[in-house]
Amino acid sequence: MSSAADRGHLLTEQAHDASADLDLLSTAQLVALFCDEERRPQQAIATAAPQLSQAIDAIAERLRSGGRLFYLGAGTSGRLGVLDAAECPPTFCSDPELVQGVLAGGAPALLRSSEGLEDDVAGGVRDLEARGFASSDALVGIAAGGTTPYVLGALAHAQGLGALAIAMACVPAEQAPMPCDIDIRLLSGPELLTGSTRLKAGTATKMALNMLSTGVMVRLGKVFSNRMVDVAVTNTKLEDRALRILRDLADVARPDALQLLQRAGGSVKVALLMQLAAVDADAARAWLGSHGPGLRSALAAARAAQPSSAPQ
């Protein structure tokens, strides 16, 4: 584990040559420099694509078997994990327990800095234990510099239990080894503001978490075509989105889509199956229960079970 005295060698702590005169640049020059530099997170994500793919499949396998996904980190890294976890229930109608964000310092640290807690190597373990973290679960430990004791302790704990341990950092593994089964390194380079990993490192991390959660939910059958068919219809905007999904995928007019959604109890997936397979709501739920949760497999089964209309 790196000490405070030797962290200067880390990629995320190195000074960026292009921003040596950052405080002397005009505002237009400063913005242009940032615009040019923000291409680096995309490159970092592309380089880590094999590890991201491996992580998506491994996490989905855990969740299909009843496990949960935990993001854990301190400071900006932890806040990004909490943000991604919080977006899963409204986007995919997932149980709030399925994807959880664990932040050093808890909810108060979302609004007020508590970076001192990141040095507590046992803190991450305690926070996981408080949530009943088990061998069936998956942990993504997020630490931009790869040296956060709070995260390293949690990853080691996960490995010891036999849980899936995934590390995510923005420095090469040789600079900051992390105990893990899958090692995701997002090498976005030194920050324009030296050491401020809320910048490129934060952008790369957010992009990676977007890919992980979306990819996992696709693998879990919560997406049909490119639509979020498990969306929770909890406000006017989401109702409008649900009606547009039904209009586009089931080829029904908006008034008919509204009636269909109401008969389906607000479930877009049930409504689509009702319309596309010509079944009622109870039958649609039964098909999803026996051949789901993906809509494609349930739809194929429901259609295959229907009497053939072919001429004799």
Buried (B, 14 or more C-beta within 10 A) or exposed (E): EBEEEEBEEBBBBBBBEEBEEBEEEEEEEBEEBBEEBBEBBEBBBEBBEEBBEBBBEBBBBBBEEEBBBBBBBBBBBBBBBBBBBBBBBBBBBBEEEBBBBBBBBBEEBBEEEBBEBBEBBEBBBEBBEEBEBBEBBBBBBBBBBBBBBBBBBBBBBBBEBEBBBBBBBBBEEEBBBBBBBBBBBBBBBBBBBBBBBBBBBBBBBBBBBBBBBBBBBBBBBBBBEEBBBBBBBEEEEBBEBBBEBBBEBBEBEEEBBBEBBEBBEBBBBBBBBBBBBEBEBEBBBBBBEEBBBBBEBBBBBBBEEEEEEEEE
